[in-house]
């Protein structure tokens, strides 16, 4: 670790308990060095949601994404096996698949026409006669670990230390016990680009409802804030609140006994109400920019008006979050601010995230 990294990382001590701890310093949200360390020590070392399962349910179906600056291709083989590869041709580094998703019988690079089968083996090499000491079997697409749970296929750029469902625990068991995801059908995907560091968005999500009453008046009307609870466990944090009746679009679309907001380290959220699921994937784009991908699911027989109003509520809540997150990012550069303190009553989830992140950065595997 060089001196710059060591100096930055020493600014936060994950061993300090919540009652005495200071928040992450502003430099962790503005430093390109921290962003590079997060890419190499966090995003490449954890299971990452790559795309929706239904896009690769049948043989020949594929999807593409980028994880920690690495182009990734996920494809269902003719044998029914799901596989993932680095989506970079071994010839001149063009993307083998440039579309977001689709169905193919082979993987053909659009640049020079090199062709791979759905198991990643190099099959076609046009006009390569006379090249010495070249073996097709040594030039297949590099494989990436892949698994499925919930609405997503997940990939791991390095060798996983634990299987996916163990990494997600206790979320899968909780979901199965409540049949939380059964009967829900994907409806739409939305992208929100924010002018803030990805951690600002996660901090906002994990503040134990601390900002709900001031930033989200609609949500405040349906959540029983006095009973809002935050429960860290392994690689997850569950925020939950009993629901109460309310008027308006939020009251009509955010119903049921319990609102459950699951976060999975470092950047995935699973939000559940009665008949409504939205998932959020937070992707770093730069040190001061991120993209949040929303996938929205509803009961198969949901009324179209319910869906329309629910989408309006989602947009409203996200607009409110975007405004405050971007404001925070701007003010992290203020000469008056270095670090803050945690609300012991509300922000234990945020502190848990910060300690997990610091340990991953300070003690890489």
C-alpha positions in Angstrom: 0.0 0.0 0.0 1.5 3.3 -1.0 1.7 6.3 1.3 -1.3 8.1 -0.3 -3.6 5.1 0.2 -2.4 4.5 3.7 -3.0 8.1 4.7 -6.5 8.1 3.3 -7.5 4.8 4.7 -6.2 5.7 8.2 -8.8 8.5 8.4 -11.5 6.0 9.5 -11.1 3.4 12.2 -13.7 0.6 11.8 -13.0 -0.7 15.4 -14.5 2.4 17.0 -18.1 1.6 18.3 -21.1 3.5 17.0 -21.4 5.6 20.1 -17.9 7.1 19.7 -17.5 6.8 15.9 -17.1 9.6 13.4 -18.5 9.0 9.9 -16.4 8.4 6.8 -14.3 11.5 6.1 -15.2 13.7 3.1 -12.0 12.5 1.3 -13.5 9.0 0.9 -16.2 10.5 -1.3 -14.0 12.8 -3.4 -10.7 10.9 -3.8 -10.0 9.1 -7.1 -7.5 6.9 -5.1 -10.3 5.6 -2.9 -12.5 5.0 -5.9 -9.8 2.8 -7.5 -9.4 0.9 -4.3 -13.1 0.3 -4.1 -13.1 -1.1 -7.6 -10.3 -3.5 -6.9 -11.0 -4.5 -3.3 -14.8 -4.3 -3.1 -16.6 -4.6 -6.4 -14.3 -7.3 -7.8 -14.4 -9.2 -4.5 -18.2 -9.5 -4.0 -21.1 -11.0 -5.8 -22.6 -8.4 -8.2 -26.1 -8.3 -9.7 -25.5 -8.5 -13.5 -29.0 -8.6 -15.0 -32.5 -10.0 -14.9 -32.8 -13.8 -14.8 -35.6 -14.0 -17.4 -33.3 -12.5 -20.0 -31.1 -15.6 -19.9 -33.8 -18.3 -19.1 -33.5 -20.1 -22.5 -30.6 -21.6 -24.5 -28.9 -18.9 -26.6 -30.1 -16.0 -24.6 -27.5 -13.6 -23.3 -27.1 -10.3 -21.5 -24.1 -7.9 -21.1 -23.1 -5.5 -18.4 -20.0 -3.8 -16.9 -18.8 -4.7 -13.4 -15.8 -2.8 -11.9 -14.9 -1.5 -15.4 -14.9 -5.1 -16.7 -17.2 -5.9 -19.7 -19.2 -9.1 -18.8 -21.3 -11.5 -20.9 -23.8 -13.9 -19.4 -25.2 -16.6 -21.7 -27.4 -19.7 -21.4 -25.6 -22.5 -23.3 -27.3 -25.0 -25.6 -26.9 -27.5 -22.8 -29.0 -25.3 -20.5 -26.0 -24.3 -18.4 -25.6 -20.6 -17.4 -22.1 -19.3 -18.0 -20.4 -15.9 -17.7 -17.3 -14.6 -19.5 -15.2 -11.5 -19.9 -16.8 -9.8 -22.9 -13.6 -9.0 -24.6 -12.4 -10.7 -27.9 -9.0 -12.3 -27.5 -7.8 -10.8 -30.8 -8.0 -7.0 -30.5 -10.1 -6.4 -27.4 -13.4 -5.4 -29.0 -16.6 -6.5 -27.2 -17.7 -9.9 -28.4 -21.4 -9.0 -27.8 -22.2 -5.3 -28.0 -26.0 -5.5 -27.5 -27.5 -5.4 -24.0 -29.4 -8.7 -24.5 -30.6 -11.0 -27.2 -30.6 -14.5 -28.5 -27.7 -16.1 -30.5 -26.4 -19.4 -31.7 -22.8 -18.3 -31.5 -20.8 -15.4 -30.2 -19.3 -13.4 -33.1 -17.1 -10.4 -32.5 -18.2 -7.6 -34.8 -14.7 -6.3 -35.4 -12.8 -9.1 -37.2 -15.4 -11.8 -37.0 -13.7 -14.1 -34.5 -16.4 -16.6 -33.3 -16.9 -18.4 -30.0 -19.4 -21.0 -29.1 -21.8 -20.6 -26.2 -19.4 -22.3 -23.9 -16.8 -19.7 -24.6 -14.5 -21.8 -26.9 -12.9 -20.1 -29.8 -14.2 -21.7 -33.0 -13.8 -19.4 -36.0 -10.6 -17.4 -36.8 -10.9 -15.8 -40.2 -7.7 -15.5 -42.4 -5.3 -16.7 -39.7 -3.4 -19.2 -41.7 0.4 -19.1 -41.2 0.2 -17.8 -37.7 2.7 -19.9 -35.7 2.4 -21.1 -32.1 -1.3 -20.2 -31.9 -3.8 -22.6 -30.4 -7.5 -21.9 -30.5 -8.0 -23.9 -27.3 -5.8 -21.4 -25.4 -7.8 -18.4 -26.6 -11.3 -19.0 -25.4 -13.2 -16.3 -23.5 -12.0 -16.1 -19.8 -14.8 -17.5 -17.6 -16.4 -15.6 -14.7 -18.3 -17.2 -11.7 -22.0 -16.9 -12.1 -25.1 -17.9 -10.0 -28.8 -17.1 -9.8 -31.0 -15.9 -7.0 -34.2 -13.8 -6.8 -34.7 -11.5 -9.8 -31.1 -11.5 -10.9 -28.1 -13.4 -12.2 -25.0 -12.5 -10.2 -21.3 -12.7 -11.2 -18.1 -12.6 -9.2 -15.0 -11.4 -10.9 -12.6 -13.2 -8.6 -12.9 -16.7 -7.1 -15.8 -16.4 -4.6 -15.1 -17.1 -1.0 -18.6 -18.3 -0.5 -21.6 -19.4 -2.6 -24.1 -16.8 -3.6 -26.9 -17.7 -1.3 -24.5 -17.8 1.6 -23.2 -14.4 0.7 -26.8 -13.1 0.6 -27.9 -14.7 3.9 -30.2 -14.2 5.6 -32.2 -12.6 2.7 -33.0 -15.8 0.8 -34.3 -17.6 3.9 -36.4 -14.6 4.9 -37.8 -14.3 1.4 -38.6 -18.0 1.1 -40.3 -18.0 4.5 -42.7 -15.2 3.4 -42.9 -16.1 -0.3 -42.0 -12.5 -0.7 -41.0 -12.7 -4.4 -43.6 -15.2 -5.6 -46.2 -14.1 -8.1 -44.3 -10.9 -9.0 -43.6 -10.0 -12.6 -41.1 -7.6 -14.0 -42.7 -4.4 -15.5 -40.0 -1.9 -16.3 -36.5 -0.7 -15.7 -35.5 2.9 -14.9 -32.1 4.6 -14.8 -31.2 7.5 -12.6 -27.9 9.3 -13.0 -26.8 11.2 -10.0 -24.0 13.7 -9.5 -22.7 12.1 -6.3 -20.4 9.4 -5.1 -22.1 6.0 -5.0 -21.6 5.9 -1.2 -23.6 9.0 -0.7 -26.6 7.2 -2.2 -26.0 4.1 0.0 -25.6 6.3 3.1 -28.9 7.9 2.3 -30.6 4.5 1.9 -29.2 3.2 5.2 -29.9 6.0 7.6 -32.6 4.1 9.4 -35.4 6.3 8.1 -33.8 9.4 9.6 -34.5 11.5 6.5 -38.0 10.1 5.7 -40.0 12.7 7.7 -38.1 15.6 6.2 -37.4 14.5 2.6 -40.2 12.0 1.8 -43.5 13.4 3.1 -45.4 10.8 1.0 -43.6 7.8 2.5 -43.7 9.4 6.0 -47.5 9.1 5.8 -47.4 5.3 5.3 -44.5 4.2 7.6 -44.9 3.9 11.3 -41.6 5.7 12.0 -41.7 5.0 15.8 -41.4 1.3 15.0 -38.8 1.6 12.2 -36.0 -0.9 12.9 -32.6 -1.5 11.4 -31.0 -5.0 11.6 -27.4 -5.6 10.3 -26.6 -9.3 9.7 -23.5 -10.6 7.8 -23.4 -9.0 4.4 -26.9 -7.4 4.7 -28.9 -4.8 6.5 -32.7 -5.0 6.9 -34.7 -1.9 7.5 -38.3 -2.6 8.3 -41.4 -0.7 9.3 -45.0 -1.5 10.0 -47.4 0.2 7.6 -50.3 2.5 8.3 -53.2 3.7 6.1 -52.8 6.9 4.2 -54.3 9.0 1.5 -53.1 9.7 -2.0 -51.0 7.8 -4.4 -48.5 6.6 -1.8 -51.3 5.4 0.5 -52.9 3.5 -2.4 -49.7 1.8 -3.6 -47.6 1.3 -0.5 -49.7 -1.1 1.5 -49.6 -4.2 3.6 -48.4 -5.0 7.1 -44.7 -4.4 6.6 -42.3 -2.4 4.5 -39.0 -4.3 4.1 -35.8 -2.6 2.7 -32.9 -5.0 2.3 -29.4 -3.9 1.4 -26.7 -6.3 0.3 -23.1 -5.2 0.5 -22.0 -3.1 -1.3 -24.5 -1.8 -3.7 -27.8 -3.8 -4.1 -31.2 -2.9 -2.5 -34.4 -5.1 -2.5 -37.5 -3.1 -1.4 -40.8 -4.9 -0.7 -44.3 -3.8 -0.1 -47.5 -5.8 -0.6 -47.6 -6.6 -4.4 -44.7 -4.3 -5.2 -41.0 -5.0 -5.5 -38.3 -2.6 -6.6 -34.7 -3.4 -6.8 -31.9 -0.9 -6.9 -28.3 -1.5 -8.2 -25.9 1.4 -7.5 -23.1 1.6 -10.0 -20.1 4.0 -9.6 -19.5 6.0 -12.8 -16.8 8.3 -11.4 -15.7 9.6 -8.0 -18.6 12.1 -8.1 -21.2 10.3 -10.3 -23.2 7.1 -10.0 -26.1 5.4 -11.8 -29.0 3.8 -9.9 -30.8 1.1 -11.9 -34.4 0.4 -10.7 -36.2 -2.8 -11.8 -39.9 -2.7 -10.8 -42.1 -5.8 -10.3 -45.8 -6.1 -9.6 -48.3 -8.9 -9.0 -49.2 -10.5 -12.3 -52.8 -9.4 -12.0 -52.1 -5.8 -10.8 -54.5 -3.2 -11.9 -53.0 -0.9 -14.5 -54.0 2.2 -12.5 -52.2 0.8 -9.5 -49.1 0.2 -11.5 -49.3 3.8 -13.0 -49.6 5.4 -9.6 -46.9 3.2 -8.1 -44.5 4.3 -10.8 -45.3 7.9 -10.0 -44.5 7.3 -6.3 -41.2 5.7 -7.2 -40.2 8.7 -9.4 -41.2 11.1 -6.7 -39.2 9.4 -4.0 -36.2 9.1 -6.2 -36.4 12.7 -7.3 -36.4 13.7 -3.6 -33.4 11.5 -3.0 -31.5 12.8 -6.0 -31.8 16.3 -4.8 -30.4 15.7 -1.3 -27.7 13.3 -2.5 -26.4 15.8 -5.0 -26.5 18.6 -2.5 -24.4 16.5 0.0 -21.8 15.7 -2.7 -21.4 19.4 -3.5 -21.0 20.3 0.1 -18.5 17.5 0.9 -16.0 19.9 -0.8 -16.8 22.7 1.8 -13.9 23.8 3.9 -16.2 23.6 6.9 -16.8 19.9 6.7 -14.5 16.9 7.3 -16.7 14.3 9.0 -19.9 14.0 11.0 -21.3 11.8 13.7 -23.9 9.0 13.7 -27.3 9.0 15.3 -27.0 6.0 17.6 -30.8 5.5 17.5 -31.1 5.6 13.7 -27.8 5.2 11.8 -26.4 1.9 12.9 -27.0 0.5 9.4 -24.9 3.3 7.9 -22.1 2.7 10.4 -22.3 -1.0 9.7 -21.8 -0.3 6.0 -18.9 2.0 6.7 -17.1 -0.5 8.9 -17.6 -3.3 6.3 -16.2 -1.0 3.5 -13.2 0.1 5.6 -12.3 -3.5 6.5 -12.4 -4.5 2.9 -10.3 -1.6 1.8 -7.8 -1.7 4.7 -7.4 -5.5 4.7 -7.7 -6.8 1.2 -8.0 -10.5 0.6 
